[in-house]
């Protein structure tokens, strides 16, 4: 099969022929119809995840059709149309059996612990725990976006932050996760402030229902990731002060980017006794990033981690998508082939697309 392969960290991926996968014990092989290009894939490509071994086929958001099934799989047959969370549980531990596979201590993640979905075929493990049936009314691209960004935002706001109607929520970062969070928050009757450095992304956030938007400055030093107004000092930044002027301080903040600056902005945007949800990965490039714990303690702010969503929680999300209350397909920006996906991967962290990019491995290369 053809696949995108990362052979060296930080170097351009290649598209080449690799061996077709076989279903692992308890697992399946899925023919990939759509797979999202995500900032998390960039972290794997950049070498920020110590669980990654090269060479690697990246890709963890996917939808497709089951084409091979291990003999011990009970619930799935060839031909089933499926998606999966990006965190796949082992299916045996207490966390998995209680429906909390997203924190399974023996979890696997396609595109990180083993070859992922930037390919024509992908092997998935513990299928009876991790696969999710895709309804006919949900398209391939929309289903693929659920696997990481949309499902992550959904659980972060509903199960972790317990977002309530009428509350203010500040979403820092209007990429795939952030725009999903805007849509989900608005559907729950919350009031949204979206923060991003891309005017195009903020325009889309407004179209999705954000009541206010705050334009963050472009980084003065992209390598540092600390644009003016995004100070990581002892006090609030310009962005946080603007959020307070607009809202009096948000009830909930969500960092969908994952940097010391954006985490600090999100926490400083909160009112007293607010709830902060950290979704964006904070790579420990120079040690663990600083977090304004003085504000957390003095204002009794809850700091919540959120790590995807287990397959057991997908039915409620899919029901909202089926009835049109949530429309992940509206976040789709473009569909590209494998070669274009390989070209785009190194620039994901610095690009500012207003929406989600999906790779369709079935598309012919455009040359």
N, C-alpha and C positions, 0 to 999 in steps of 0.2 A: 504494500500500500504506500501511497504518498503521505508524507508527514513533514511538519516543521520540526527541525531538530536544533536544539541549543547545544553546541559542542564546546564552547568556552564562555565563561561568564563575561558579560559586557561586550561580546563580539556578535557581529551580525549572524542571526540564525540562517540555516539553509533549509531548503525543501528538497528532500531526496526520498528514494525508495527505502523502506525498512520492512522487517518481517511482520506479517499479520499477527496480531495477538491471539492467544488462545484463552478460553474462559478459565479463570482460576477456580480452585475448589470453592463452591458456594457462590460463584460469580457468573457473569455473562459477558458477551462481546456485543457492543452496540455500533451499528453503522451511523456515523455522525451526519446529521442533517444541518445542524447549526451549532456554533460554539462561540461564546462571547470573548472579545479581546478586552482584558481587564487589567487594572493597575497591579493586582496581585500577581498576574503573569509576569509583569515587568519586574517585580521584586524577585521572583524566582530567576529570571534571566540575569538580573544584576548581581546575584549571589548573596542576597540578604537572608535567605532561608537555609539554616544549617541542615535541614532534612533532605535537601536536594542533592542528587548524585548525577553527574554528567557522564555521557550525553543524555539529554532528556527531551521528550516531546512535551511541550507545555500545553495548557488548556484545561480548565476545570468547570466551565459553565457549558452545558451541552443539552441537546435534545436529539433524539434519533430513534432508530428501530432495532430491537433485539434481533441478532442474527445467529447467535450461538449461546447455548445454555449448559452449564455444568450439571451432571446427573443429580446432584443433591439440592438443586434449587427447586423450591416447592411452588412459589407463587407466580412464576413468569415463564412465558413460552415465546418461541420464535415468532416474530411479527408484532409483538407488543410495542406500542409507541410510548417512550419513556423519557423522563429527565431524572436528575439526581442532585442532591445537595453537593456542594463542593467538599464538605466534610462527610466522609463515609465512615460510619461506625463499624466496629468489629462484629456486632450482632449478638455477642455473648455476654458482655459485662453488665453490671447493674445499671450503668448509665444508659446503655442501648435498650435494655429490656424495659426501662421506665420511660422511654421516649425521649431521652436526652442525648442522642447520639452525637450531637455537635460538640460535646465535651468528652467523648470516648477517649480513654487513655491510650488505646491501641488503634486510633483512627488512621485511615489512609485518605490521601487527597490526590485525585488524578491531576497530573501536571506538576506534582511536588514529590510525593513519595514514590510514584511510579508514572509511567508514560501517560500523558493526558490526551485531550480531545482535539488538538490541532492536527488532525489526521483523519483519514477516511474511516478508521475503526478505532475503538477504544475499549479496553477491558475494565470492568467495574467489579468490585469485590463485595461480598456479603449482600447479594442482590435482594434477598428477602427483607433485609432491613433498610436498604438504601434506595431502591428504585421507587419512582413515583409515576403512576399512569398519567399521561397527558390527555385531557379531554379533546374531542374533535374540534371544539370551538376555539381552542388555543393553538395559534400557529407555532411553527418550529422556532422562529426567531424570538417570539415572546417567551416560549417555554425555556429556551436556553438562557434568557436573561434572568429567569427566576432562580437559577441554580446558585448564584452568588449574590449579585448586587441587589436585586429586588427582594429576594427572600431575606437577605441580611437586614435590609432597611425595615422590612415588615416586622421581623421579630425584635429588632432593636427598639422600635417605637412602641410596639404593642406589648410584648412580653417583658421587656427589660425596663423601658422608661415608663410604661403604663400611661401613655399619653392620653389626655382627656379632652373632650370638646371644650373649646374656648381658651385653652392654654396656648401660650406663646412657645414656639420651638424655633431655635436658631440652627440652621443646617449649614455647616461650614464645608464648602466644596460642592459644586453643582455638576459633578460628573455622574457616572452611572448610579452609584449608591445614593449620592445626594439628591439627584433629581427623582429617584424612586422614593426617597424619604419625603420630598416635597409633596408628591402625588398622594402618598399614603396618609401623611399628616392632614392634608386638606380634606381627604375623604373621611377622616375621623372628626372633622369639625374644628381642628386646631388652626391657629393663626401662625403663619410661617414668615420668618426672615431668612432669606438665602444669601450666602456670602460666597463670592468667587472672584477671581481675577480676570475672568472672561466675560465681556459684555454679552456675547452670544449665549453663553450658558445661563446668564442671569435673565436674558430675554425669555428663554425657554422656561426657566423657573417661574417667571411671572405668568406665562401662558398656562402653566400647570396650577396656578392659584396662589403663589407666594404673594403675600400682602406687601412686603417690603423687600428690597434687595440692597446689598451693600457691596460696592466694588472694592475689592482688595487691590493694593498696588502690585504691579509687576515686580518680581524679585530684582533687587539691585545686584545681588550675587546669586545666580541660580544654584551654584554648588552649595551655598549655605542654606538656601531655602528659607531665608528670612527677609521678606520684602519690607520696605518701610511701612510702618503702621502695624507690623506683625512682630513687635518686640517680644522677647522672651525674658524680659526683666521682671522686676518685682511688682509692677503695676499693670493695669489694663492697657491694651493697645488702642489705637484710634478705632479699629473695627469694633472692639468690645464697647467702647464708649458710645459709638454710634448706635449699636444695638440697644444700649440702655436708654439713650435718648428716644428711640422709637417705641420701646416696649416697657420701660421701667425695669428691664431685666427679664430674660426669658425663663420660663418654668423648666424647659428641657433644652439641652444643647446636644448636638450630634456632630462629632468630627468624622467626616467621611473622607478625609485626605490622609492623615497620618503623618504629622511632623510635630516637632516641639512647638513651633509657632502656632499651627492650627489648633492643636490641643489646648494651648494656653488661651487663644482667642475664644474658643468655645466655652471653657470654664469661666473666664472673666465676663462672658456675655450673660451669665446666669444671675438671677436674683437670689437672695438668701434662701437656703434650703432647696435650691434647684437640683435637677438631676442631669448629670453629664453621662452620655453614652459614647464610648470610644469604639469606633468601628474601623477606621483607617489604621493600617499596620504602622507601628512605630519602630522601624528597624534600628537596632542598636549599633549604628555605624561607628560612633565615638563613645560607646558606653550607653547606658539607658538614658533616654531624653529627659530633660527636666520637666516636671509638672508642678504648677503653682499650688503646692499643698498647703501653703499658708492660707490661701483663700478657701480651699476645701475645708480646712479645719474651722476657721473663724466663721464661715457662713454656713457650716453644716451641709455641705454639698455632697450628694451621693455620686460616686464615680463607679460606673457600671461598664464592664466589658461585654461585648456581644460578638459571638463567633458563629455567624451563619444561622441555619435553622435545620432541624432534623426532618427527615422525610415524614415522620409521624405528624408534623404540624402543617404539612402542605395542603391537606383538604380544605381547611378554612380559607387559606390564601387563594387556592384555585376556584373556590366557590365565588369569591369576590370578583375574580377575573372573569369567570363565566357569565356572571350577571352584569358585567360592565361597570361595576363600582370602581374597579381598578383596571387600568389599561396600559400594561407594560409595553405593548406594541407602539404606543405613542412616543416612547423614548428612543425608538430605533432610528439611528442616523444613517447607517449605510450597511450593505452586505458586500463582502469582498471574498476573493478566492484565497487559497492557501498562500500563494506567492505574495500577494499584497499584504496578507496578515503577517507574514514573516518580515516584510519590509517595515510595517507599521510598529511592530512590537518594541523595538528599542526607543521609540519616541513617545511611548504612552505616558510617561511621567511628566513630560514637558508640553505635550500637545493639549489643546483646549477644545476638543470636539463637544458640540452641544448635543450630546446623546450617546447612545450605545452603538458600538461597531460589532458586527457579527460576521464570523467567517463561515462560509458554506463550502466544505471540502469537495462537494460534488461539482462545483463550478469549474469550467476549464480555465487553465492559466491564460491570462490575457497577453502574455509576452512582454 
